[in-house]
């Protein structure tokens, strides 16, 4: 998948992956790959700065935990992050509906 296609959507993807349970950074990357059927391969250089930014603005909290014998920073969605995720989902539905309408109209006109 074209990395430019993710621009503007990374926050929603990260918040969504953390909705059900706290995860450490590498597990977040694995969850993105798994949920996308292996299509999304997001580099750590994209994920970690985004996680730190989301934590700074209060959508995530983090703590150090030992996972598999290793110390890892584990991220958790905050209440503010849950509200933001709802807003992101609403915006995505609107965006995808509009873009879908345009693309269907073009294909119908060509058909």
Protein Blocks (a to p, Z undefined) as FASTA:
>chain_A
ZZklmgoplmmmmmmmmmmpccdfklmmmmmmmmnnomaccdfklmmmmmmmmmmnopac
cddddeehiacddddddfklmmmmmmmmmmmmmmmmmmmmmmmmmmmmmZZ
